[in-house]
């Protein structure tokens, strides 16, 4: 017994005073005064079932609005609501008037100029991934920024081409516009005229480039339409299904695809275009077959670019706090490489592959080819999801760093309109790149003013400086692309850490990565998503279930397998399921419940019926006689067998309308003792079952029906069932599913496991015999009524332990 309570109760029977009068409030105050330790606390309240709690605290009925009322409320338009909606759709109207020019403009200018140079080179380089001419990469780095400046909610991301989405676009472009579709008879020059040779075929480059950019633009517009539709339907939350492990595995696999696709440009060997399953393997096989045709000039330029760019980027990272502006190594390398290629005439002297054509000015807008939509529908949707997921993830990182919020649905609309606008002006899919965004933020960018300045830098290159990049070797651009993949490849270092933290998430990462490498990015992403959802289903279909025990002298209940000093309450089994219960896991729930209680309620019910029928036959034959002491044989003869423990073989499930015991049998049988018939009835060693639903978030129709049947099964064999810890929403759901009836009532619901246990103990003690202390202690329920003890009560009081007294409110 708790020492404070012992002292309190002993003081009630002092010899100097024959009779003491205390109120419940005085007793509780005494105990609180004695709890001098700051970590101790005392709780004194009545035992609450859900019904009692609702009655005492006046449960409030929720207002249920009809569809018409909700629509009429949503359609109410006020001036304040209209202004708020307009600012939501056009965020520039909110932030631009508040723009602090003196504090932010200098940093935005420096950041915009630096980021603009990076955008130019990355745009030209990423055009190779999209399998279109380099000039379209410049367009893709210019047009999307204009619309995002007006519609976007992130202040820091740099909008433009992203390697993964460029590669996904390039995969579709190569599928729908391969070189084989544009072969024509080759021409050779004779003595006096040019003659067509039908035996020698060549690629019509102009027709191929025109068709490829048409496919890329059509896909970009379709991607934008998908994103705008998702934004208007407010379904930005769907991207949450792309977990961090899944995105990590996907982007790492995409890095492999980008790397392999650029190897052919680095070594400059002719290969076939491969897409779909095992495309990486086929590409590597082609490169290996033609490795003897490697162009040394391109190989040297590509390797030097990779080495120099990666080395300088490491310096930028290591000394980022000492260098005011990161070294624009891509710009420096590009300028030097263009000058060297032009000065040494690498194209004609060594056969190096160069950019060739980078015309000034913009292309006129063009209408997407509607006929292509059916062929690119699935790829466009996956690209839309990936592009948005990457962009919003980067945006949220910098929003958290600089303490502002990003609207996910508005970001969908912003990127969608940017892609529609850019697609009509010969651009391909826009998203963001972490490296480019890091440059914009680290160089002092505070808002999208830096983005619009970077767009002006790109426009200057398009209108004036484009021809200066024409001698640039494509292997240099490929080297820049590969050097920027380091961050994606470094994600592989997270796999061992992820394995130690959560093996399921690690398997999602590995499965997605392998699927994308083997099956391609679009099919691989779908396979990874299916695998991820499968792990969720498996984890809920086979939830963790446990038997709880009580920490002595507390209201704390823990898994008995985790602690040594936890006691199981005699005659009571506490079962907890840590998962929602629905059609997929209800059978597993019932199986684990049978294992924990140690018997099958259906089997017990049927065996008892069988035993009762045999007993009734023996009584009719006169071989047994029912007395006050039980069943007594009329002659000395051994009839029975000792009860057996729980048998693992399970009988069939109890169906509604199962046969009941013979109504003529009116015999009380002690099922714990030896039976006078040869029927092995499994022993039931508990009288109450408490099911902890504190971790159950919902029930469906199938689960509610099955759970109700389980409760009735236990009630039929004399085991009372109580459900504890139900959330109010779950209770309402149970009511809607008709869970309660005359047999399964709301009285089985309790606020907590401890409430249910105390109620069971009170009911058990009351049922066994009249509690001599109950009448006196019950006065504690009302503080206004005094509690009286005389000298003869001391011995009686000290026979109660702390758990028993807690039933009456003396201790918790």
GIGILIN-V421352 format. One record per pair of residues at least 24 apart in sequence whose C-alpha atoms are under 8 Angstrom apart, sorted by the first residue. I is the first residue (numbers start at 1). J is the second residue. Records with the same first field share a line. If there is no record, write none. Layout:
I: J, J
//
This chain:
1: 800, 801, 802
2: 553, 802
4: 31, 34
5: 31
6: 798
9: 794, 797, 798
10: 794
12: 789, 790, 791, 794
13: 789, 790, 791, 792, 793, 794
14: 791
15: 791
18: 790, 791
19: 788, 789, 790, 791
20: 788, 789, 790
21: 786, 787, 788, 789
22: 786, 787, 788
23: 780, 783, 784, 785, 786, 787
24: 779, 780, 781, 782, 783, 785, 786, 787
25: 783
27: 810
28: 810
42: 811, 812
43: 811, 812
44: 809, 810, 811, 812
45: 809
46: 781, 808, 809
47: 755, 758, 759, 807
48: 750, 751, 755
49: 747, 748, 749, 750, 751, 755, 756
50: 746, 747, 749, 750, 751
51: 746, 747, 749
88: 410
89: 151, 410
90: 150, 151, 152
91: 150, 151, 152, 153
92: 149, 150, 151, 152
104: 445, 446, 447
105: 449
107: 443, 444, 445, 446
108: 444, 445, 446, 447, 449, 450, 453
109: 445, 449, 450, 453
110: 443, 444, 445, 450
111: 439, 440, 441, 442, 443, 444, 445, 450, 454
112: 440, 445, 449, 450, 451, 452, 453, 454, 457
113: 450, 453, 454, 457
114: 328, 439, 440, 443, 454
115: 158, 436, 439, 440, 451, 454
116: 451, 453, 454, 455, 456, 457, 458
117: 328, 331, 454, 457, 458
118: 328, 330, 331, 436
119: 160, 436, 454, 458
120: 458, 461
121: 330, 331, 334, 477
122: 161, 480, 481
123: 160, 161
124: 477
125: 477, 478, 480, 481
126: 161, 162, 163, 166, 481
127: 166
128: 478
129: 163, 166, 167, 170, 258, 261, 262
130: 166, 167, 168, 169, 170, 171, 173, 216, 428
131: 170, 173, 174, 212
132: 170, 209, 212, 213
133: 209
134: 355, 358
135: 358, 359, 462
136: 426, 427, 428
137: 161, 427, 428
138: 458, 462
139: 362, 422, 425, 426, 427, 462
140: 422, 426, 427, 428, 429, 430
141: 430, 455, 458
142: 455, 456, 458, 459
143: 418, 421, 422, 425, 427, 455
144: 415, 418, 419, 421, 422, 430
145: 418, 451, 452, 455
146: 418, 452, 455
147: 414, 417, 418, 421
148: 414, 415, 418
149: 448, 449, 451, 452
151: 410, 411, 413, 414
152: 410, 411, 414, 415
153: 405, 406, 407, 410, 411
154: 395, 399, 405, 406, 447, 448
155: 399, 446, 447, 448
156: 395, 398, 437, 440, 441, 445, 446, 447, 448
157: 391, 394, 395, 432, 437, 440, 441
158: 432, 433, 436, 437, 440, 451
159: 430, 431, 432, 433, 451
160: 429, 430, 431, 432, 433
161: 428, 429, 430, 431, 432, 433
162: 387, 430, 431, 432, 433
163: 258, 433
164: 251, 254, 255, 258
165: 383, 386, 387, 429, 430, 431
166: 428, 429
167: 254, 257, 258
168: 379, 383, 521, 522
169: 216, 219, 383, 428, 429
170: 216
171: 275
172: 215, 216, 376, 379
173: 212, 215, 216
174: 212, 273, 275
175: 275
176: 215
177: 208, 211, 212, 215
178: 208, 273
179: 203, 208
182: 207, 208
213: 426
214: 368, 369, 426
215: 369, 372
216: 423, 427, 428
217: 368, 423, 424, 425, 426, 427, 428
218: 368, 369, 370, 372, 373, 423
219: 373, 376, 380, 423, 428, 429
220: 380, 419, 420, 422, 423, 427, 428, 429
221: 368, 419, 420, 421, 422, 423, 424
222: 373, 377, 380, 420
223: 380, 381, 383, 384, 416, 419, 420, 429
224: 384, 415, 416, 417, 418, 419, 420
225: 416, 417, 420
226: 380, 381, 384, 416
227: 384, 385, 388, 412, 413, 415, 416
228: 412, 413, 414, 415, 416, 417
229: 413
230: 409, 412, 413
231: 409, 410, 411, 412, 413
232: 409, 413
234: 409
235: 409
236: 408, 409, 412
237: 408
239: 385, 389
241: 529
242: 389, 529
245: 505, 506, 508, 509
246: 508, 509, 512, 528, 529, 532
247: 509
248: 491, 509
249: 508, 509, 510, 511, 512, 513
250: 509, 512, 513, 516, 521, 524, 525
251: 488, 513
252: 488, 489, 491, 492, 513
253: 513, 514, 516, 517, 521
254: 516, 517, 521
255: 485, 488, 489
256: 517
257: 517
258: 482
259: 482, 485
260: 284
262: 478, 479, 481, 482
263: 478
265: 474, 475, 478
266: 298, 299, 302, 303, 474, 475, 476, 478, 479
267: 291, 294, 295, 296, 298, 299, 475
268: 293, 294, 295, 298, 299, 353, 475
269: 293, 294, 295
275: 520
276: 519, 520
277: 518, 519, 520
278: 517, 518, 519, 520
279: 518, 519, 520
280: 517, 518
295: 350, 351, 352
297: 346, 350, 352
298: 352, 353, 473, 474, 475, 476
299: 475
301: 337, 473, 475, 476
302: 475, 476, 477, 478, 479
303: 479
305: 333, 476, 479, 480
306: 479, 480, 482, 483
307: 483
309: 333, 480, 483
310: 483, 484
324: 443
325: 442, 443
326: 439, 442, 443
330: 480
334: 472, 476
335: 469
337: 472, 473, 476
338: 468, 469, 470, 471, 472, 473
339: 471
341: 471, 472, 473
342: 471, 472
347: 471
352: 473
353: 473, 474, 475
354: 470, 471, 472, 473, 474
355: 469, 470, 471, 472, 473, 474
356: 470, 471, 472
357: 467, 470
358: 466, 467, 469, 470
359: 462, 466, 467
360: 462, 463, 464, 465, 466, 467
361: 462, 463, 464
362: 462, 463
363: 425, 426
364: 425
365: 424, 425, 426
366: 424, 425, 426
367: 424
368: 423, 424
379: 522
382: 522, 525
383: 522
387: 430, 431, 432
388: 412, 415, 431
390: 431, 432
391: 431, 432, 433
394: 432, 434
435: 484
504: 535
508: 532
540: 579, 580, 585
541: 584, 585, 588
542: 585, 588
543: 577, 578, 579, 585
544: 577, 578, 579
545: 575, 576, 577, 578, 589, 592
546: 575, 576, 577, 596
547: 573, 574, 575, 576, 596
548: 573, 574, 575, 576
549: 574
553: 802, 803, 812
554: 812
555: 754, 812
556: 754
557: 753
570: 686
571: 685, 686, 687, 688
572: 686, 687, 688, 689, 690
573: 597, 686, 688, 689, 690
574: 689, 690, 691, 692
575: 689, 690, 691, 692
576: 691, 692, 693
577: 692, 693, 695, 696
578: 695, 696
579: 695, 696, 697
580: 695, 696, 697, 698, 699
581: 696, 697, 698, 699, 700, 703
582: 698, 699, 700, 701, 702, 703
583: 700, 701, 702, 703
586: 702, 703, 706, 707
590: 710
598: 646
599: 646, 647, 682, 683, 684
600: 646, 650, 651
601: 713, 714, 717
602: 651, 652, 653, 654, 713
603: 650, 651, 652, 682
604: 681, 682, 683, 717
605: 713, 716, 717
607: 679, 680, 681, 682
608: 681
609: 660, 661
610: 679
611: 677, 678, 679, 681
612: 661, 662, 665
613: 661, 662, 665
614: 677
615: 676, 677
616: 665
626: 667
630: 668, 669, 670
631: 669, 676
638: 676
639: 675, 676, 677, 678
640: 674, 675, 676, 677, 678, 679
641: 674, 675, 676, 677, 678, 679, 680
642: 673, 674, 675, 680
643: 672, 673, 674, 675, 680, 681, 682, 683
644: 680, 681, 682, 683
645: 682, 683
646: 682, 683
647: 682
654: 713
686: 719
687: 718, 719, 720
688: 719, 720, 721, 722, 760
689: 719, 720, 721, 722
690: 721, 722, 723, 724, 753, 756, 757
691: 721, 722, 723, 724
692: 723, 724, 725, 726, 752, 753
693: 723, 724, 725, 726
694: 724, 725, 726, 727
696: 726
697: 727, 730
698: 730, 733
699: 730, 733, 734
701: 737
704: 734, 737, 739
705: 739
708: 739, 744
711: 744
712: 743, 744
721: 748
722: 748, 749, 750, 756
723: 748, 749, 750
724: 749, 750, 751, 752, 753, 756
725: 749, 750, 751, 752, 753
726: 750, 751
758: 806, 807
759: 807
761: 804, 807
762: 807
773: 797
774: 808
777: 808
778: 808
780: 808, 809, 810
781: 808, 809
//
